[in-house]
Amino acid sequence: MSSKRIGAQTVKLQLPPSIAGHACVVGKKEGEGPLKDSFDYISEDSYFGEKSWEKAESAMQKMAFSMACDKAALSPSEINYLFAGDLLNQCIASAFSMRDADIPFFGLYGACSTMAESLSLAALILDGGFADITAALTSSHFCSAERQFRFPLEYGGQRTPTAQWTATSSGSIILRSSGSGPYITHITTGKIVDAGITDANNMGAAMAPVDVKLTP
């Protein structure tokens, strides 16, 4: 078998997985933006019918996953592995959203990279011949993220001009080892790059260097 590696960070998949279904669920603020026509569901209720922000995040995941399965014309029982993550301690949004799914589960934490991380691993396991169908799933919720990383909304803290606004959204993608595409053909994995940024409110500056530092 010829090498699948291209350089130090990229691999070329020999059996590119096909995207069988995908869905994205978002909150009201995201639905008011320029990408509003790309979303499958826009909620006017930031709680998504639940009693806490954390439960709302799980509800988003359930909805996105269900919609993606419907688009792929598959039932959850047909999925071999699920790769999922979120921004909360112990990935509780993912764990609680999928606890009744009865699918072999990999819990992931990559912060802003979790969707790319889950999709990469879901594709690699298919290319390796270890599964026929996999799913990638992730979420974030502005209100739960504020409580997790910054200040609870109840605190009433003033946001700095460089403060980031975490998306209230969940995305899910179903991959198959065969299909009509589109396909995942290459995967480039980033490295940890520490530029010495100390402003906790300026996450953009902390994350930007890794986007441009790729090893040939």
N, CA and C of each residue as an Amber inpcrd file, in Angstrom:
protein
   648
   0.8470000  -1.1910000   0.0000000   0.0000000   0.0000000   0.0000000
   0.8860000   1.2460000   0.0000000   0.6260000   2.1670000  -0.8920000
   1.4150000   3.3900000  -0.9570000   1.0850000   4.2880000   0.2250000
   2.0210000   5.1640000   0.5640000   1.8310000   6.0540000   1.6990000
   0.6740000   7.0110000   1.4540000  -0.1170000   7.2340000   2.5000000
  -1.2240000   8.1800000   2.4100000  -0.8140000   9.5790000   2.8520000
   0.4000000   9.6980000   3.3610000   0.8330000  10.9710000   3.9080000
   1.3690000  11.8950000   2.8290000   1.0110000  13.1630000   2.9400000
   1.5140000  14.2110000   2.0600000   2.1100000  15.2800000   2.9650000
   3.4170000  15.3370000   3.0440000   4.0420000  16.2800000   3.9560000
   3.8780000  15.8420000   5.4000000   3.9870000  16.7960000   6.3130000
   3.9980000  16.4810000   7.7360000   2.6180000  16.5250000   8.3830000
   1.6480000  17.1920000   7.7510000   0.3650000  17.3850000   8.4130000
  -0.8480000  16.9330000   7.6110000  -0.6500000  16.5160000   6.3890000
  -1.7750000  16.2010000   5.5140000  -1.7550000  14.7440000   5.0820000
  -2.9310000  14.1380000   5.0250000  -3.0700000  12.8000000   4.4760000
  -4.0710000  12.8330000   3.3270000  -3.8480000  11.9570000   2.3550000
  -4.7670000  11.7910000   1.2320000  -5.4870000  10.4550000   1.4170000
  -6.7870000  10.4940000   1.5310000  -7.5530000   9.2850000   1.7770000
  -7.6640000   8.4620000   0.4970000  -7.3390000   7.1880000   0.6090000
  -7.3850000   6.3160000  -0.5640000  -8.7960000   5.8950000  -0.9170000
  -9.6540000   5.8340000   0.0920000 -11.0670000   5.4880000  -0.1110000
 -11.9110000   6.6170000   0.4680000 -12.0060000   7.7310000  -0.2420000
 -12.6600000   8.9260000   0.3090000 -14.1100000   8.6730000   0.7240000
 -14.4510000   8.9480000   1.9790000 -15.8320000   8.7800000   2.4420000
 -16.7620000   9.7980000   1.7910000 -18.0140000   9.4150000   1.6700000
 -19.0160000  10.2730000   1.0610000 -19.8830000  10.9090000   2.1380000
 -20.1970000  12.1800000   1.9800000 -21.1080000  12.8560000   2.8980000
 -22.5330000  12.4660000   2.5150000 -23.1790000  11.7060000   3.4000000
 -24.5160000  11.1950000   3.0960000 -25.6160000  12.1210000   3.5870000
 -25.3340000  12.8910000   4.6140000 -26.3250000  13.8050000   5.1550000
 -25.6810000  14.8060000   6.0870000 -26.2750000  15.9710000   6.2030000
 -25.7320000  16.9940000   7.0970000 -26.8500000  17.9270000   7.5320000
 -26.6910000  18.5460000   8.6880000 -27.6890000  19.4750000   9.1960000
 -27.0470000  20.4590000  10.1520000 -27.6500000  21.6410000  10.2470000
 -27.1590000  22.6720000  11.1590000 -28.3460000  23.3790000  11.8110000
 -28.3140000  23.4340000  13.1340000 -29.3540000  24.0770000  13.9300000
 -28.7250000  25.2640000  14.6510000 -29.3880000  26.4160000  14.6300000
 -28.7910000  27.6210000  15.2230000 -29.8110000  28.3950000  16.0450000
 -29.2960000  29.3910000  16.7520000 -30.1300000  30.2720000  17.5460000
 -30.5970000  31.4910000  16.7660000 -31.3190000  32.3560000  17.4430000
 -31.9340000  33.5220000  16.8020000 -30.8970000  34.4730000  16.2150000
 -29.8390000  34.7670000  16.9620000 -28.8220000  35.7190000  16.4990000
 -28.1650000  35.2290000  15.2020000 -27.8400000  33.9400000  15.1520000
 -27.2120000  33.3770000  13.9530000 -28.1890000  33.4240000  12.7730000
 -29.4780000  33.2580000  13.0680000 -30.4850000  33.2980000  12.0250000
 -30.7050000  34.6760000  11.4480000 -30.1670000  35.6870000  12.0930000
 -30.2820000  37.0610000  11.5950000 -29.0840000  37.4680000  10.7500000
 -28.1050000  36.5750000  10.6320000 -26.8820000  36.8900000   9.9000000
 -26.9490000  36.5470000   8.4230000 -25.8500000  36.7550000   7.6940000
 -25.8180000  36.5410000   6.2460000 -25.8980000  35.0780000   5.8230000
 -25.7040000  34.1450000   6.7510000 -25.7530000  32.7190000   6.4120000
 -27.1090000  32.0890000   6.7250000 -28.0960000  32.9020000   7.0320000
 -29.3770000  32.3830000   7.5130000 -30.0270000  31.3860000   6.5620000
 -29.8150000  31.5350000   5.2740000 -30.4440000  30.6200000   4.3130000
 -29.7460000  29.2600000   4.2550000 -28.6080000  29.1390000   4.9390000
 -27.8510000  27.8790000   4.9250000 -28.2300000  26.9520000   6.0660000
 -29.0030000  27.4460000   7.0330000 -29.3120000  26.6610000   8.2220000
 -30.5850000  25.8520000   8.0240000 -30.6160000  24.6910000   8.6660000
 -31.7920000  23.8280000   8.5660000 -32.8910000  24.2380000   9.5360000
 -32.4960000  24.7890000  10.6740000 -33.4860000  25.1960000  11.6590000
 -32.9460000  26.3770000  12.4480000 -33.7730000  27.4040000  12.6110000
 -33.4200000  28.5920000  13.3890000 -34.4270000  28.7170000  14.5300000
 -33.9400000  28.6910000  15.7620000 -34.8230000  28.7540000  16.9220000
 -34.9600000  30.1860000  17.4160000 -36.1770000  30.5830000  17.7200000
 -36.4310000  31.8870000  18.3290000 -36.2620000  31.8140000  19.8430000
 -36.1580000  30.6070000  20.3690000 -36.0280000  30.3700000  21.8030000
 -34.6260000  29.8840000  22.1230000 -33.8460000  30.6870000  22.8280000
 -32.4600000  30.3070000  23.1230000 -32.3860000  29.1210000  24.0770000
 -33.4830000  28.7950000  24.7430000 -33.5160000  27.6340000  25.6260000
 -33.9210000  26.3570000  24.8870000 -34.3630000  26.4770000  23.6610000
 -34.7920000  25.3220000  22.8640000 -35.7950000  24.4590000  23.6260000
 -36.6710000  25.1230000  24.3690000 -37.7030000  24.4140000  25.1050000
 -37.2410000  23.7730000  26.3970000 -35.9940000  23.9900000  26.7820000
 -35.4430000  23.3860000  27.9990000 -35.3780000  24.4080000  29.1430000
 -34.8680000  23.9730000  30.2920000 -34.8410000  24.8340000  31.4650000
 -33.4540000  25.3800000  31.8020000 -32.4440000  25.0260000  31.0230000
 -31.0980000  25.5550000  31.2580000 -30.3700000  25.6710000  29.9350000
 -29.3080000  26.4680000  29.9220000 -28.5100000  26.6330000  28.6950000
 -27.8550000  25.3140000  28.3030000 -27.3950000  24.5710000  29.2980000
 -26.7080000  23.3150000  29.0140000 -27.6580000  22.2910000  28.3880000
 -28.8740000  22.2180000  28.9130000 -29.8710000  21.3140000  28.3250000
 -30.2600000  21.7810000  26.9290000 -30.2580000  23.0830000  26.7310000
 -30.5610000  23.6240000  25.4030000 -29.5130000  23.1750000  24.3890000
 -28.2560000  23.1220000  24.8290000 -27.1890000  22.6900000  23.9230000
 -27.3630000  21.2240000  23.5350000 -27.7520000  20.3910000  24.4880000
 -28.0370000  18.9920000  24.1760000 -29.2110000  18.8850000  23.2070000
 -30.2220000  19.7180000  23.4060000 -31.3900000  19.6900000  22.5230000
 -31.0020000  20.0610000  21.0960000 -30.0990000  21.0260000  20.9540000
 -29.6180000  21.3890000  19.6210000 -28.9450000  20.2110000  18.9360000
 -28.1080000  19.5070000  19.6940000 -27.4050000  18.3550000  19.1280000
 -28.3740000  17.2760000  18.6820000 -29.3400000  16.9690000  19.5280000
 -30.3240000  15.9510000  19.1650000 -31.0270000  16.3070000  17.8630000
 -31.4010000  17.5750000  17.7350000 -32.1180000  18.0190000  16.5500000
 -31.2450000  17.9330000  15.3070000 -30.0040000  18.4070000  15.4050000
 -29.0960000  18.3770000  14.2530000 -28.7920000  16.9480000  13.8280000
 -28.5580000  16.0830000  14.8050000 -28.2550000  14.6850000  14.5020000
 -29.4450000  14.0010000  13.8380000 -30.6350000  14.2350000  14.3570000
 -31.8410000  13.6260000  13.7930000 -32.0740000  14.0990000  12.3570000
 -31.8780000  15.3810000  12.1170000 -32.0720000  15.9260000  10.7690000
 -31.0520000  15.3480000   9.7890000 -29.7970000  15.2060000  10.2350000
 -28.7600000  14.6610000   9.3640000 -29.0570000  13.2050000   9.0210000
 -29.5200000  12.4370000   9.9990000 -29.8860000  11.0400000   9.7460000
 -31.0420000  10.9560000   8.7540000 -32.0160000  11.8330000   8.9110000
 -33.1570000  11.8440000   7.9880000 -32.7050000  12.1470000   6.5620000
 -31.8100000  13.1240000   6.4240000 -31.3060000  13.4800000   5.0890000
 -30.5220000  12.3240000   4.4730000 -29.8330000  11.5560000   5.3120000
 -29.0480000  10.4180000   4.8300000 -29.8960000   9.1740000   4.6400000
 -31.1670000   9.2620000   5.0340000 -32.0900000   8.1150000   4.9640000
 -31.5310000   6.9310000   5.7530000 -31.0280000   7.2260000   6.9560000
 -30.4510000   6.2060000   7.8250000 -31.0500000   6.3250000   9.2180000
 -31.1000000   5.2190000   9.9210000 -31.4920000   5.2520000  11.3180000
 -30.2250000   5.2700000  12.1700000 -30.2790000   5.8380000  13.3730000
 -29.0950000   5.8670000  14.2380000 -28.4850000   4.4850000  14.4700000
 -29.2960000   3.4330000  14.4500000 -28.7970000   2.0810000  14.7110000
 -27.8460000   1.5950000  13.6130000 -27.8470000   2.2590000  12.4600000
 -26.9760000   1.8640000  11.3530000 -25.5950000   2.5150000  11.4300000
 -25.4260000   3.4440000  12.3520000 -24.1570000   4.1680000  12.4670000
 -23.1980000   3.3780000  13.3510000 -21.9890000   3.1590000  12.8570000
 -21.0070000   2.3440000  13.5700000 -20.2910000   3.0950000  14.6850000
 -19.9440000   4.3600000  14.4310000 -19.2390000   5.1690000  15.4270000
 -19.7410000   6.6030000  15.3630000 -19.8020000   7.2270000  16.5320000
 -20.1970000   8.6280000  16.6370000 -19.0720000   9.4120000  17.2940000
 -18.6410000  10.4790000  16.6390000 -17.6060000  11.3740000  17.1740000
 -18.2900000  12.7020000  17.5060000 -18.3150000  13.0610000  18.7890000
 -19.0660000  14.2480000  19.1840000 -18.3510000  15.0130000  20.2880000
 -18.6000000  16.3160000  20.3260000 -18.0000000  17.1410000  21.3650000
 -18.6960000  18.4780000  21.4870000 -18.3500000  19.2020000  22.5530000
 -18.9320000  20.5130000  22.8140000 -17.9590000  21.3050000  23.6760000
 -18.4110000  22.4010000  24.2630000 -17.5110000  23.2700000  25.0280000
 -17.6340000  23.1010000  26.5430000 -18.4460000  22.1620000  26.9800000
 -18.7160000  22.0470000  28.4090000 -17.8300000  21.0020000  29.0850000
 -17.7230000  21.1010000  30.3960000 -16.9390000  20.1230000  31.1630000
 -17.4090000  18.7070000  30.8700000 -16.4620000  17.8200000  30.6270000
 -16.7240000  16.3910000  30.3860000 -17.6550000  16.1610000  29.1930000
 -17.7030000  17.1420000  28.2810000 -18.5350000  17.0180000  27.0700000
 -19.9650000  16.5960000  27.4160000 -20.5390000  17.2390000  28.4400000
 -21.8450000  16.7790000  28.9180000 -22.9630000  17.0330000  27.9170000
 -22.8590000  18.0710000  27.0970000 -23.9150000  18.3110000  26.1080000
 -23.9990000  17.1380000  25.1380000 -22.8400000  16.6530000  24.7010000
 -22.7940000  15.5170000  23.7760000 -23.1930000  14.2220000  24.4790000
 -22.6950000  14.0400000  25.6840000 -22.9800000  12.8030000  26.4110000
 -24.4740000  12.6540000  26.7000000 -25.1050000  13.7440000  27.1100000
 -26.5260000  13.6680000  27.4270000 -27.3930000  13.6340000  26.1770000
 -26.9450000  14.2710000  25.1060000 -27.7510000  14.2450000  23.8780000
 -27.7390000  12.8670000  23.2320000 -26.6410000  12.1270000  23.3950000
 -26.5010000  10.8420000  22.7180000 -26.5610000   9.6390000  23.6680000
 -26.9030000   9.8420000  24.9280000 -26.8550000   8.7370000  25.8950000
 -27.8560000   7.6270000  25.5850000 -28.9090000   7.9400000  24.8650000
 -29.9050000   6.9160000  24.5240000 -29.7740000   6.4290000  23.0850000
 -28.7460000   6.9020000  22.3760000 -28.6080000   6.5550000  20.9540000
 -28.0840000   5.1450000  20.7330000 -27.3860000   4.5850000  21.7290000
 -26.8480000   3.2280000  21.6430000 -25.8710000   3.0790000  20.4710000
 -24.9860000   4.0890000  20.3010000 -23.9630000   4.0840000  19.2500000
 -22.5950000   4.1670000  19.9190000 -21.6100000   3.3570000  19.5110000
 -20.2490000   3.5080000  20.0370000 -19.7930000   4.9700000  19.9150000
 -19.3200000   5.5310000  21.0190000 -19.1820000   6.9810000  21.1570000
 -17.7510000   7.3900000  21.4840000 -17.2420000   8.3630000  20.7410000
 -15.9660000   9.0000000  21.0510000 -16.2630000  10.4430000  21.4400000
 -15.9890000  10.8010000  22.7010000 -16.1830000  12.1740000  23.1360000
 -14.9360000  12.9970000  22.8550000 -15.1110000  14.1510000  22.2290000
 -13.9830000  14.9700000  21.7870000 -14.0540000  16.3770000  22.3640000
 -12.8860000  16.9670000  22.5340000 -12.8390000  18.3840000  22.9110000
 -11.7330000  19.0630000  22.1260000 -12.1080000  19.8940000  21.1920000
 -11.1360000  20.6670000  20.4360000 -11.4900000  22.1370000  20.4250000
 -12.4210000  22.5320000  21.3180000 -12.9290000  23.9080000  21.3510000
 -13.4410000  24.2850000  19.9550000 -12.9120000  25.3470000  19.3640000
 -13.4240000  25.7850000  18.0600000 -13.1280000  24.7840000  16.9380000
 -12.2390000  23.8530000  17.1720000 -11.8690000  22.8950000  16.1240000
 -12.6410000  21.5780000  16.2250000 -13.5840000  21.4570000  17.1540000
 -14.2140000  20.1600000  17.3990000 -14.9460000  19.6170000  16.1820000
 -15.6020000  20.4790000  15.4000000 -16.3030000  19.9880000  14.2100000
 -15.3100000  19.4140000  13.2070000 -14.2100000  20.1200000  12.9760000
 -13.1870000  19.6260000  12.0520000 -12.5190000  18.3730000  12.6000000
 -12.2940000  18.3370000  13.9120000 -11.6720000  17.1680000  14.5410000
 -12.5640000  15.9390000  14.4210000 -13.8410000  16.0940000  14.7390000
 -14.7630000  14.9600000  14.6620000 -14.9330000  14.4740000  13.2300000
 -15.0000000  15.4050000  12.2860000 -15.1440000  15.0280000  10.8820000
 -13.8910000  14.3250000  10.3730000 -12.7190000  14.8050000  10.7930000
 -11.4590000  14.1760000  10.3830000 -11.3830000  12.7360000  10.8700000
 -11.6710000  12.5250000  12.1480000 -11.5800000  11.1820000  12.7140000
 -12.6550000  10.2580000  12.1470000 -13.8420000  10.7880000  11.9110000
 -14.9150000   9.9880000  11.3150000 -14.5320000   9.5260000   9.9140000
 -13.8280000  10.3960000   9.1690000 -13.3880000  10.0450000   7.8190000
 -12.2280000   9.0540000   7.8530000 -11.2890000   9.2540000   8.7790000
 -10.1250000   8.3680000   8.8640000 -10.5240000   6.9340000   9.2000000
 -11.4910000   6.7810000  10.1000000 -11.8830000   5.4300000  10.4990000
 -12.5880000   4.7090000   9.3540000 -13.2620000   5.4580000   8.4870000
 -13.8750000   4.8580000   7.2940000 -12.8160000   4.4800000   6.2720000
 -11.8700000   5.3750000   6.0270000 -10.8080000   5.0900000   5.0690000
  -9.9740000   3.9000000   5.5210000  -9.8600000   3.7150000   6.8330000
  -9.0970000   2.5900000   7.3580000  -9.8390000   1.2690000   7.3000000
 -11.1170000   1.3150000   6.9170000 -11.8870000   0.0930000   6.7990000
 -12.4600000  -0.4220000   8.1040000 -12.5060000   0.4300000   9.1340000
 -12.9850000  -0.0020000  10.4420000 -14.4840000   0.2350000  10.6410000
 -15.1310000   0.8590000   9.6730000 -16.5650000   1.1380000   9.7750000
 -17.1130000   1.3970000   8.3850000 -18.4270000   1.3280000   8.2780000
 -19.1180000   1.6430000   7.0250000 -19.8380000   2.9830000   7.0880000
 -20.3090000   3.3390000   8.2850000 -21.0420000   4.5910000   8.4620000
 -20.6080000   5.2250000   9.7830000 -20.2760000   6.5090000   9.7410000
 -19.8930000   7.2400000  10.9500000 -20.6190000   8.5770000  10.9830000
 -20.5940000   9.2030000  12.1490000 -21.2250000  10.5100000  12.3020000
 -20.3070000  11.4500000  13.0730000 -20.3180000  12.7210000  12.6770000
 -19.5810000  13.7750000  13.3760000 -20.6040000  14.7870000  13.8850000
 -20.4590000  15.2060000  15.1300000 -21.4760000  16.0520000  15.7560000
 -20.8140000  16.9810000  16.7590000 -21.2170000  18.2530000  16.7410000
 -20.6800000  19.1820000  17.7320000 -21.6400000  20.3260000  17.9600000
 -21.3580000  21.1070000  19.0100000 -22.2310000  22.2380000  19.3290000
 -21.5060000  23.2490000  20.1920000 -22.0880000  24.4290000  20.2550000
 -21.7100000  25.4450000  21.2340000 -22.9460000  26.2920000  21.4990000
 -23.0020000  26.9150000  22.6420000 -24.1230000  27.7870000  22.9960000
 -23.5350000  29.0040000  23.6900000 -23.8800000  30.1690000  23.1970000
 -23.2930000  31.3920000  23.7390000 -23.4560000  31.4720000  25.2530000
 -24.6420000  31.1800000  25.7450000 -24.9120000  31.3630000  27.1740000
 -24.1980000  30.3360000  28.0410000 -24.1370000  29.0820000  27.5960000
 -23.4140000  28.0750000  28.3770000 -21.9060000  28.3220000  28.3040000
 -21.4310000  28.8150000  27.1690000 -19.9980000  29.1100000  27.0210000
 -19.5870000  30.2830000  27.9020000 -20.4350000  31.2940000  28.0170000
 -20.1240000  32.4200000  28.8920000 -20.0000000  31.9490000  30.3410000
 -20.8820000  31.0750000  30.7460000 -20.8340000  30.5530000  32.1140000
 -19.6050000  29.6560000  32.3030000 -19.2180000  28.9660000  31.2600000
 -18.0970000  28.0270000  31.3480000 -16.7470000  28.7360000  31.3540000
 -16.6030000  29.7560000  30.5070000 -15.2750000  30.3270000  30.2720000
 -15.0980000  31.7610000  30.7520000 -16.1970000  32.5030000  30.8530000
 -16.0360000  33.9290000  31.1630000 -16.8550000  34.2840000  32.4020000
 -17.9550000  34.9920000  32.2270000 -18.8130000  35.3690000  33.3440000
 -20.2490000  34.9620000  33.0310000 -20.9450000  34.3530000  33.9830000
 -22.3600000  34.0220000  33.7520000 -23.1360000  35.2740000  33.3530000
 -24.1120000  35.1330000  32.5170000 -24.8870000  36.2910000  32.0710000
 -25.5200000  37.0180000  33.2540000 -25.8740000  36.2550000  34.3010000
 -26.4840000  36.8580000  35.4830000 -25.5480000  37.8490000  36.1760000
 -24.2470000  37.7030000  35.9380000 -23.2520000  38.5860000  36.5610000
 -23.3690000  40.0050000  36.0280000 -23.7820000  40.1280000  34.7580000
 -23.9530000  41.4620000  34.1740000 -22.6430000  42.1620000  33.8670000
 -21.5890000  41.3980000  33.5800000 -20.2930000  42.0000000  33.2830000
 -20.2870000  42.7500000  31.9610000 -19.4280000  43.7580000  31.8700000
 -19.3000000  44.5440000  30.6410000 -18.3270000  43.8520000  29.6970000
 -18.7310000  43.7050000  28.4480000 -17.8660000  43.0460000  27.4560000
 -16.8950000  44.0540000  26.8550000 -15.6450000  43.6000000  26.6690000
 -14.6340000  44.4620000  26.0720000 -14.8340000  44.5410000  24.5530000
 -14.2400000  45.5490000  23.8920000 -14.3910000  45.6750000  22.4340000
 -13.8600000  44.4710000  21.6600000 -12.9180000  43.7130000  22.2580000
 -12.3410000  42.5590000  21.5670000 -12.9960000  41.2470000  21.9720000
 -14.0500000  41.2970000  22.7960000 -14.6880000  40.0710000  23.2660000
 -15.3010000  39.2890000  22.1030000 -15.1990000  37.9670000  22.1830000
 -15.7500000  37.1120000  21.1480000 -17.1870000  36.7270000  21.5010000
 -17.9620000  36.3960000  20.4810000 -19.3450000  35.9560000  20.6940000
 -19.4450000  34.5150000  20.2160000 -19.5500000  33.5870000  21.1420000
 -19.6320000  32.1700000  20.7980000 -20.9500000  31.8780000  20.0830000
 -20.8820000  31.1060000  19.0200000 -22.0860000  30.7730000  18.2570000
 -23.0000000  29.8640000  19.0540000 -24.2920000  30.0760000  18.9010000
 -25.2910000  29.1460000  19.4110000 -25.7010000  28.2850000  18.2240000
 -25.1100000  27.1110000  18.1410000 -25.3430000  26.2790000  16.9530000
 -24.8840000  24.8500000  17.1860000 -25.4020000  23.9670000  16.3540000
 -24.9650000  22.5690000  16.3630000 -24.9450000  22.0590000  14.9330000
 -23.8980000  21.3090000  14.6000000 -23.7800000  20.7370000  13.2630000
 -23.5600000  19.2380000  13.3340000 -24.1160000  18.5280000  12.3680000
 -23.9540000  17.0780000  12.3100000 -23.7400000  16.6520000  10.8680000
 -22.8270000  15.7010000  10.6740000 -22.5340000  15.1690000   9.3410000
 -22.4810000  13.6500000   9.4110000 -23.1580000  12.9970000   8.4900000
 -23.1390000  11.5430000   8.3860000 -22.2580000  11.1490000   7.2030000
 -21.2920000  10.2750000   7.4490000 -20.3680000   9.8200000   6.4090000
 -20.5920000   8.3430000   6.1130000 -20.4390000   7.9820000   4.8320000
 -20.5140000   6.5750000   4.4240000 -19.2500000   6.2080000   3.6680000
 -18.9030000   4.9360000   3.7130000 -17.7020000   4.4760000   3.0100000
 -17.8920000   4.5010000   1.5020000 -19.1340000   4.5650000   1.0330000
 -19.4100000   4.6670000  -0.3960000 -20.6150000   5.5690000  -0.5910000
 -20.7300000   6.1190000  -1.7880000 -21.8430000   7.0150000  -2.0690000
 -21.5030000   7.9570000  -3.2010000 -22.4170000   8.8550000  -3.4890000
 -22.2700000   9.7370000  -4.6520000 -21.5820000  11.0550000  -4.3290000
 -21.1140000  11.2190000  -3.0860000 -20.3960000  12.4330000  -2.7180000
 -21.3350000  13.5350000  -2.2700000 -20.7590000  14.6990000  -1.9220000
 -19.3480000  15.0700000  -1.9680000 -18.4830000  14.2170000  -1.0320000
 -17.1880000  14.2280000  -1.2950000 -16.2740000  13.3310000  -0.5990000
 -15.2830000  14.0970000   0.2860000 -14.7930000  13.4220000   1.3220000
 -13.6570000  13.9020000   2.1110000 -12.4120000  13.2620000   1.5000000
 -11.5890000  14.0360000   0.8440000 -10.4410000  13.4850000   0.1100000
  -9.1040000  13.6970000   0.8220000  -8.9720000  14.7900000   1.5640000
  -7.7200000  15.0960000   2.2630000  -8.0350000  15.6130000   3.6660000
  -7.0960000  15.3940000   4.5910000  -7.2230000  15.9120000   5.9430000
  -5.9020000  16.5510000   6.3540000  -5.9590000  17.8090000   6.7710000
  -4.7880000  18.5010000   7.2940000  -5.0200000  18.7940000   8.7670000
  -4.1310000  18.3020000   9.6120000  -4.2720000  18.4600000  11.0580000
  -3.3320000  19.5400000  11.5660000  -3.8690000  20.4670000  12.3340000
  -3.0650000  21.5640000  12.8430000  -2.2010000  21.1590000  14.0270000
  -1.3060000  22.0430000  14.3950000  -0.4360000  21.8560000  15.5540000
  -0.7440000  22.9390000  16.5840000  -0.2670000  22.7360000  17.7990000
  -0.4200000  23.7660000  18.8250000   0.5840000  24.8850000  18.5530000
   0.0700000  26.1000000  18.4360000   0.9180000  27.2720000  18.2150000
   0.5870000  28.3000000  19.2960000   1.5290000  28.5910000  20.1630000
   1.3300000  29.5340000  21.2600000   2.0500000  30.8330000  20.9330000
   1.2540000  31.8630000  20.6020000   1.8420000  33.1600000  20.2550000
   2.0070000  34.0570000  21.4740000   1.7110000  33.5270000  22.6390000
   1.9090000  34.3040000  23.8560000   0.8120000  35.3200000  24.1270000
  -0.3640000  35.1210000  23.5540000  -1.4810000  36.0370000  23.7830000
  -2.0100000  35.8380000  25.2060000  -2.1550000  36.9120000  25.9610000
  -2.6140000  36.8060000  27.3500000  -3.9660000  37.4590000  27.5870000
  -4.5430000  38.0720000  26.5630000  -5.8520000  38.6950000  26.6920000
  -6.9280000  37.6300000  26.5370000  -7.5870000  37.2580000  27.6410000
  -8.5850000  36.1910000  27.6110000  -9.7920000  36.5490000  26.7660000
  -9.9850000  37.8470000  26.4760000 -11.1290000  38.2760000  25.6770000
 -10.8250000  38.3350000  24.1800000  -9.5690000  38.1000000  23.8170000
  -9.1830000  38.1960000  22.4080000  -8.7740000  36.8180000  21.8910000
  -9.7460000  35.9390000  21.7620000  -9.4500000  34.5790000  21.3160000
  -9.0270000  34.5410000  19.8480000  -9.4680000  35.5070000  19.0750000
  -9.0880000  35.5430000  17.6650000  -7.5850000  35.6280000  17.4860000
  -6.9390000  36.4880000  18.2680000  -5.4880000  36.6350000  18.1760000
  -4.7740000  35.3740000  18.6180000  -5.3660000  34.6520000  19.5760000
  -4.7440000  33.4240000  20.0710000  -4.8390000  32.3050000  19.0450000
  -5.9360000  32.2870000  18.2830000  -6.1630000  31.1750000  17.3540000
  -5.6320000  31.4300000  15.9560000  -5.5130000  32.6770000  15.5560000
  -5.1360000  32.9900000  14.1750000  -3.7790000  32.4080000  13.7480000
  -2.7240000  32.4300000  14.5930000  -1.4180000  31.9390000  14.1280000
  -1.4170000  30.5110000  13.6100000  -2.1890000  29.6180000  14.2400000
  -2.1840000  28.2140000  13.8060000  -2.7940000  28.0700000  12.4200000
  -3.6560000  29.0070000  12.0140000  -4.2990000  28.9220000  10.6990000
  -3.3100000  29.1840000   9.5650000  -2.2310000  29.8520000   9.8570000
  -1.2730000  30.1830000   8.7970000   0.0510000  29.4520000   8.9420000
   0.2160000  28.7130000  10.0290000   1.4760000  28.0020000  10.2460000
   1.2970000  26.5300000   9.8960000   1.4890000  26.1770000   8.6600000
   1.3890000  24.7990000   8.2020000   2.7490000  24.3370000   7.6950000
   3.1430000  23.1340000   8.0850000   4.4140000  22.5810000   7.6410000
   4.2680000  21.9830000   6.2530000   5.1030000  22.3490000   5.2800000
   5.0120000  21.7910000   3.9270000   5.1750000  20.2710000   3.9440000
